Protein backbone atom coordinates (compact mmCIF):
# COMPACT_ATOMS: atom_id res chain seq x y z
CA UNK A 1 0.00 0.00 0.00
CA UNK A 2 1.38 3.41 -0.93
CA UNK A 3 1.99 5.63 2.04
CA UNK A 4 3.10 2.92 4.50
CA UNK A 5 6.73 2.12 5.23
CA UNK A 6 7.28 -0.83 7.57
CA UNK A 7 10.50 -2.54 8.65
CA UNK A 8 11.85 -4.58 11.57
CA UNK A 9 15.33 -4.69 13.06
CA UNK A 10 16.95 -7.04 13.78
CA UNK A 11 15.63 -9.67 11.46
CA UNK A 12 15.82 -12.47 12.50
CA UNK A 13 14.39 -11.45 15.86
CA UNK A 14 15.62 -13.14 19.01
CA UNK A 15 14.45 -11.60 22.30
CA UNK A 16 13.34 -8.13 21.20
CA UNK A 17 13.55 -5.65 18.37
CA UNK A 18 12.17 -2.47 16.86
CA UNK A 19 9.46 -2.07 14.25
CA UNK A 20 9.84 1.19 12.30
CA UNK A 21 6.65 2.71 10.89
CA UNK A 22 6.23 5.73 8.61
CA UNK A 23 2.85 6.88 7.30
CA UNK A 24 2.14 9.57 4.69
CA UNK A 25 -0.97 10.63 6.62
CA UNK A 26 -1.90 10.19 10.30
CA UNK A 27 -4.01 7.12 11.05
CA UNK A 28 -5.30 4.75 13.68
CA UNK A 29 -3.29 1.55 13.23
CA UNK A 30 -3.11 -2.02 14.41
CA UNK A 31 0.19 -3.93 14.26
CA UNK A 32 -0.31 -7.69 14.54
CA UNK A 33 1.87 -10.78 14.33
CA UNK A 34 0.71 -13.95 12.52
CA UNK A 35 2.38 -17.30 12.05
CA UNK A 36 3.20 -18.44 8.52
CA UNK A 37 -0.18 -20.23 8.30
CA UNK A 38 -2.00 -16.95 9.00
CA UNK A 39 -2.96 -17.72 12.60
CA UNK A 40 -2.96 -14.75 14.98
CA UNK A 41 0.09 -14.85 17.25
CA UNK A 42 -0.14 -11.53 19.08
CA UNK A 43 -0.96 -7.82 19.10
CA UNK A 44 2.16 -5.65 18.93
CA UNK A 45 0.54 -2.20 18.93
CA UNK A 46 -2.84 -0.53 18.58
CA UNK A 47 -3.21 3.24 18.49
CA UNK A 48 -2.67 6.48 16.60
CA UNK A 49 0.45 7.17 14.51
CA UNK A 50 1.21 10.54 12.93
CA UNK A 51 3.39 11.29 9.94
CA UNK A 52 6.67 11.37 11.89
CA UNK A 53 8.58 8.06 11.83
CA UNK A 54 7.72 5.95 14.88
CA UNK A 55 9.62 3.07 16.46
CA UNK A 56 7.63 0.38 18.25
CA UNK A 57 9.37 -2.13 20.50
CA UNK A 58 8.51 -5.79 19.91
CA UNK A 59 9.18 -8.65 22.30
CA UNK A 60 7.71 -11.97 21.13
CA UNK A 61 7.94 -13.48 24.61
CA UNK A 62 5.92 -10.64 26.15
CA UNK A 63 3.07 -10.30 23.66
CA UNK A 64 1.75 -13.81 23.06
CA UNK A 65 -0.45 -15.94 25.26
CA UNK A 66 1.72 -18.88 24.33
CA UNK A 67 5.43 -19.32 23.76
CA UNK A 68 6.16 -18.62 20.11
CA UNK A 69 8.36 -21.26 18.50
CA UNK A 70 11.18 -20.39 16.14
CA UNK A 71 9.93 -19.83 12.61
CA UNK A 72 8.75 -17.37 9.99
CA UNK A 73 6.06 -14.89 10.99
CA UNK A 74 4.08 -12.15 9.25
CA UNK A 75 3.93 -8.67 10.74
CA UNK A 76 0.89 -6.74 9.47
CA UNK A 77 0.18 -3.03 9.91
CA UNK A 78 -3.46 -2.18 9.20
CA UNK A 79 -5.09 1.23 8.73
CA UNK A 80 -8.54 2.21 7.47
CA UNK A 81 -7.06 2.76 4.00
CA UNK A 82 -5.13 -0.50 3.71
CA UNK A 83 -2.42 -2.70 5.14
CA UNK A 84 1.19 -3.71 4.65
CA UNK A 85 2.71 -7.06 5.62
CA UNK A 86 6.36 -8.02 6.01
CA UNK A 87 8.04 -11.31 6.90
CA UNK A 88 10.17 -11.74 9.98
CA UNK A 89 11.88 -14.70 11.56
CA UNK A 90 11.87 -15.48 15.28
CA UNK A 91 14.81 -17.50 16.57
CA UNK A 92 15.06 -18.99 20.05
C-alpha positions in Angstrom: 0.0 0.0 0.0 1.4 3.4 -0.9 2.0 5.6 2.0 3.1 2.9 4.5 6.7 2.1 5.2 7.3 -0.8 7.6 10.5 -2.5 8.7 11.9 -4.6 11.6 15.3 -4.7 13.1 17.0 -7.0 13.8 15.6 -9.7 11.5 15.8 -12.5 12.5 14.4 -11.4 15.9 15.6 -13.1 19.0 14.5 -11.6 22.3 13.3 -8.1 21.2 13.6 -5.6 18.4 12.2 -2.5 16.9 9.5 -2.1 14.3 9.8 1.2 12.3 6.6 2.7 10.9 6.2 5.7 8.6 2.9 6.9 7.3 2.1 9.6 4.7 -1.0 10.6 6.6 -1.9 10.2 10.3 -4.0 7.1 11.0 -5.3 4.8 13.7 -3.3 1.6 13.2 -3.1 -2.0 14.4 0.2 -3.9 14.3 -0.3 -7.7 14.5 1.9 -10.8 14.3 0.7 -14.0 12.5 2.4 -17.3 12.0 3.2 -18.4 8.5 -0.2 -20.2 8.3 -2.0 -17.0 9.0 -3.0 -17.7 12.6 -3.0 -14.8 15.0 0.1 -14.9 17.2 -0.1 -11.5 19.1 -1.0 -7.8 19.1 2.2 -5.6 18.9 0.5 -2.2 18.9 -2.8 -0.5 18.6 -3.2 3.2 18.5 -2.7 6.5 16.6 0.4 7.2 14.5 1.2 10.5 12.9 3.4 11.3 9.9 6.7 11.4 11.9 8.6 8.1 11.8 7.7 6.0 14.9 9.6 3.1 16.5 7.6 0.4 18.2 9.4 -2.1 20.5 8.5 -5.8 19.9 9.2 -8.7 22.3 7.7 -12.0 21.1 7.9 -13.5 24.6 5.9 -10.6 26.1 3.1 -10.3 23.7 1.8 -13.8 23.1 -0.4 -15.9 25.3 1.7 -18.9 24.3 5.4 -19.3 23.8 6.2 -18.6 20.1 8.4 -21.3 18.5 11.2 -20.4 16.1 9.9 -19.8 12.6 8.7 -17.4 10.0 6.1 -14.9 11.0 4.1 -12.2 9.2 3.9 -8.7 10.7 0.9 -6.7 9.5 0.2 -3.0 9.9 -3.5 -2.2 9.2 -5.1 1.2 8.7 -8.5 2.2 7.5 -7.1 2.8 4.0 -5.1 -0.5 3.7 -2.4 -2.7 5.1 1.2 -3.7 4.6 2.7 -7.1 5.6 6.4 -8.0 6.0 8.0 -11.3 6.9 10.2 -11.7 10.0 11.9 -14.7 11.6 11.9 -15.5 15.3 14.8 -17.5 16.6 15.1 -19.0 20.1 
